[in-house]
Amino acid sequence: MDKKGNLYGAALLGGVNDQGAIYELSPPLVPGNPCDREGSIFLQRTDGTLPSGRLLLDASGTLYGTTDGGGAGQAGTVFQLRSPAAPA
């Protein structure tokens, strides 16, 4: 969870071709309403599939994680996802 209350998570399945997704849920704009779904990133064979383990969030808003599939030789990947507002 980041400083704004956004919650990040990984779904092992779902997304494009049922290969997993990384998602963000934001606090409701109106208290008492359900969370707002900000966005999802669906994983593809080249950038990793089947996310596993915990996501790590650094101070600049960059997420790090691992996958069990995809990448070279389908052996899994370590990935980094930057927020559009995060410095490169």
C-alpha positions in Angstrom: 0.0 0.0 0.0 1.4 3.4 -0.9 1.1 6.7 1.0 -2.1 7.6 -0.9 -3.8 4.4 0.3 -3.6 2.6 -3.1 -3.4 -1.1 -2.8 -1.3 -3.2 -5.2 -1.6 -6.9 -5.8 -0.9 -9.7 -8.2 -3.3 -12.3 -9.6 -1.8 -15.6 -10.6 -4.4 -16.1 -13.4 -6.6 -13.7 -15.3 -5.7 -11.0 -17.8 -4.7 -11.6 -21.4 -4.6 -15.4 -22.1 -5.1 -16.1 -18.4 -1.4 -15.5 -17.7 -1.7 -13.2 -14.7 -2.1 -9.5 -13.9 -0.8 -6.8 -11.6 -3.5 -4.4 -10.3 -4.0 -1.3 -8.3 -7.1 -0.4 -6.2 -7.6 3.1 -5.0 -9.6 4.4 -2.0 -13.1 5.5 -2.9 -13.6 9.1 -3.8 -16.8 9.1 -1.6 -16.3 7.5 1.8 -18.4 4.4 2.2 -18.4 3.6 -1.5 -16.5 0.6 -2.9 -12.8 1.0 -3.9 -12.1 2.5 -7.3 -10.2 0.2 -9.7 -7.4 2.4 -11.1 -5.9 -0.1 -13.5 -4.4 -3.4 -14.3 -1.3 -4.5 -16.2 -1.8 -7.8 -17.9 1.3 -10.0 -18.2 2.5 -11.3 -21.5 4.9 -14.2 -22.4 7.8 -11.8 -23.0 7.6 -9.9 -19.7 6.6 -12.7 -17.4 3.6 -14.8 -16.7 2.1 -16.3 -13.5 3.2 -13.7 -10.9 4.3 -15.1 -7.6 5.6 -13.9 -4.3 5.1 -10.4 -2.9 5.2 -7.1 -4.7 7.7 -4.6 -3.3 7.0 -0.9 -3.5 9.9 1.6 -3.2 9.7 5.2 -2.1 9.4 6.5 -5.7 6.3 4.3 -6.4 8.1 1.7 -8.4 6.8 -1.9 -8.0 9.1 -5.0 -8.2 8.0 -8.6 -8.4 8.7 -12.0 -9.8 7.0 -14.5 -12.1 7.1 -18.2 -12.4 6.8 -18.2 -16.2 7.7 -16.2 -19.2 11.0 -14.6 -20.1 13.9 -16.3 -21.6 13.3 -20.1 -21.7 10.0 -19.6 -19.9 12.0 -19.7 -16.6 10.3 -16.7 -15.0 11.3 -13.1 -14.6 12.0 -10.3 -12.2 10.0 -7.2 -13.2 9.9 -3.5 -12.4 6.8 -1.4 -13.0 7.1 2.4 -12.7 4.2 4.7 -12.0 3.7 7.2 -14.8 4.5 9.9 -12.2 7.6 8.1 -11.0 11.0 9.4 -12.1 12.9 7.2 -14.6 
